[in-house]
Amino acid sequence: MAMKDPHVVSLRYTVKYDPRVKFENPPPLEHETESFTLRLAGETLMVEMKDHHAAPDSARALVEPFLEAWGIDTSLNTGWTPTTFNYQTAKIVDHAPPEPVVPGVIHAEGAEVGQPGSEAGTFTVSQPVAREYPKPPESFALDPTVASMFDRYRGYRAGREPLFAMAYWCLTCLERAGGGRERASDKYGIDLAILRTLGQITSTAGDPMTARKVNDPKKVKDSKFANSPLTPQLRTWVDNAVKLLIRRAGQYAADPAVAKHRLTLKDLPPPT
């Protein structure tokens, strides 16, 4: 019998963590947003809905962008491959059940959310043993710019493309979203020196095996990074700079007021 007034009470997900990370008896994690509450324990995430949703698809459309942002934010902060959340079932009750009053419960088969899959072991996991679950972000959201930049960054970390090509693409993506380099600097609250330095490094540094392009000596003579070898220090700086761009873009997507807190070169280690 069809429900007259279906209401989604909760969604259940299974959670897939970076397989290289071992959790050591972490306590359950609970988190609350304006629209739902979360409880993570082991490989099960329960999402209790606050708002009314008549069907699982509507509830999932609200919840899953938050879950994807959670996985990306965790990856940026820890170096883990992104945590993914795979939808399993929904608990639905009828707010107008037939007599006798017996709440109806149905279970809807779920589909995988996010982009789980194998990734090359190129991340350096800073916490091989974790004693707590990664916390959801307080202010980090996805938009097309954030998603595109992180996809390219993840491709680099998986060994699918060179560092400088990925970093230059991310820089260009952010600048176009901001209306040019100077406007992007103002929009996202990222000091122009960071964008200029990343642009110089990705355009002029490297040797024949690592450089993004062949340089004209006359055009790069003013760059202190011209033909600089890709040292571990320089690699670390570029990696951190890209994460800074992605993280700030995600913070801006959640709250544009974050741009008031300007990021400077002091927020990154020296490139050389």
N, C-alpha and C positions, 0 to 999 in steps of 0.2 A: 504494500500500500504506500502510495506516494505521501511524503510529508507535506503538510499544509504550510508550515512556517519553519523551515530548516534553519538551524543556527550552528555554525562551526564553533565548537568548544575549544578544541586543541588540535595541533599538528604534531606528528612525531617524525623525527629524522634520525637516521644513523649517521655517525660522524666518522670521517676518515682523516686521521692525522698523518703527519710526516712519519713514514715507517722507521726512520732512524732515531726517533725520539722515544725514550722510554719514560712512561709516567709512573711515578712511585707514590701510590696511595693518595692521590690528590683529593681534597674534599669536593663535594658537588659545588658547582658554580651557579649562582642565581643572579639574574640581571633583569631589570625592569625598564621598559620604554613607555611612551605615552599610549601605545596601541597594543602591546603584548608583554608578557613576562616569559623569561627563559629559565630552564633548569637543565644544566648539563651534568651528566653523571656517566662516567665510562664512555661508551660509544653511543649513548642515547641522548638526544636533545628533545625535550618536551617544550612546546610553545603554547602557552595559554593565551587565547585571544581576549582582548578587552572590548573591541569594537564588534559590531554585528556583521557577520558574513554569512550569506546564504549558501555558499558553495566553497569547496576547498580551493578552487582556482583563485577566487578573490582573496582569500586569506594568504595564500602562497605569494601572490603578486605583491602583497605588502611586506611579508616577512623575508622573502628570499634575497632581495637586494641588500638588506641589512646583513644577512648571513654571508653573502659573497664579500661585502665590504669587510666583515669580521675576518674572513680568511685571508684577504689581501693585506689588511693591516697587521695581522699576526706575522705574515711572511716578511713584510718590510721591517718589522721590529726584531725578529728572531733569526731570520735566514732560513726558516723552515719552508718546505713546499707548502702551498696554501692548504689550510684545512678546508675540507669540503663537507657539505651537508646533503645527504641523500634522502629525499622525501619518501616516507613509508605509508603512513595512514593518517586519516582525519577522524576525529570523534565529532559526530553531529547529532544534535538532539532536535526534537520537534517542539517548538514553542506553542503549537496549537494541536496537540495530539488528540486522537479520537478517544472516546470512552472505552474502557477505563483508562485513566491517566497513567500511561506507562511511557516514559521518555524513550523515543526510538534512538538507536545508535547504529550507524552504518560505518563501514570502513571502505575508503576509496584507495585503490592501488595508486602508488606514487611513481613518479619518474625522477631520474637522477637530476640533481641541480648542480650548477657549477661546472667545472671542467676537470674532473679527476682524471688521472692517468699517470703513467710512469714518467719520471723526469730523471735526467742524468744526475749522478751524485756530485754536483759541483758546488752545492751550498756548503758553507762552513757552519755547522750547527753549534751554537754557543752553549746550549744546554742539553747535552745528550740525555740527562736525567732531569725530568721536570716534576716538581712537587706540587704544581698547581696548573689548572687549565689556563690557556691564554684568555685574557679578559676581552670582552667586546669593546670596541672603540667608543669613547665618549663623544667624539666629534670627527667622524670620517664617513664619507659617503661616496657612492659611485656615480659618475656621469660618463659620457662617451670618451672624454679626454682621459680620465683616470683609467678606465678599463683598457683603452688602447695602449697607453703608456705601460701599464703593468703587463699586458700581454707580450709586448716587445722585451721588457726587462726579464720576464720569466723565460722567454725564448733564449736570451743570452745566458742566463744562469743554467739553463738546460743544455748549453753547448751548441745551440742551433744557429747562432750568429755572432759576429765579432763585437767586442765591447764598444769600439768607437762608432760603428754603424748604428748600433742600438741607441747609444747615448745621444748621438746627433739627431736621430729620429725623434726621440723623446723631447729633446730641447725644441725642435721645430714644431712638434705637436703642441707643446705648451704655448709657444710664442704665437702660433696661429690662433689658438683658442683665446689668447689675450689681445689679439689685434696688432701684433708686432712685438719686438723685444722690449722696447721701453714701456709700452702699455701693459704688457704681460707682467713686467716687473712691478708696476703700480697695482695692477689688478690682484695679483696673488701675494703681494708683500714679500717678494724675493729680490734682494738687492741686485742691481744691474751687474755688479762685479761678478756675482756667481754665474749669471747667464753668459757674460762675456768670456769668463775664464773657461767655462765648459765648451763654448763655441770655439775658442782658440785651440784648446787641447784636441777636440775631436776633428778639427779641420787641418791641424798642422803637425801634430805629434805622431810618433810611430816610425817604424822602419818598413822596408818593403813587405814584411810579413804581417804587420799589425796596423799600418796606417790606413785611414779610410779612403784617401785619394793621393794621387801623385801631385806634389806641390810645385808651384813655380817659385824658385828661390827669390825672385824679385818681389813677389807678392807676400811672402811670409817672413821677410827679413826683420820685421818689427815684432814678430811673435817670439817670446822667450821659450816657447814650447816647440818651435820648429824642429822637426826631425828628432825630437827627444825620444829616447827608448821608452818602451812601455814597462817601466819599473813597477815592482809591487806597490810602492807608495803612490805612484800615479794611478795605477789600476784601482787601488782602494779609494782614492779621491773621486775618481769618475763614478765608481759604483755608488759611493755615498751621496754624491751630488744628484745622481738620477733618483735615488730613493728619496732624497729631500724634495725634489720636484714633484714626484708622485704623491708623497705624503701631504705636501702643502696643497696640491690640487684636490686631494680628497678632503682635506680639512675645509677648503674653500667651498667645495660642493655641499658640505654639511652646514657651513655658516660663513658667508662672505666677510663677516666682521673680523675673521682671523687675519685678514690682510693688514690690519692695524699693527699686528705684532710682526715686524719686519725681520726676515732672515738675512744674515750677513755671512761673509766668509768666515767669521769666527765660529759659525755653527758647523764648520767642516774642518777636517785636519788639513795641514798645509799640503799642497799638491806635490811639492818637491822639497 
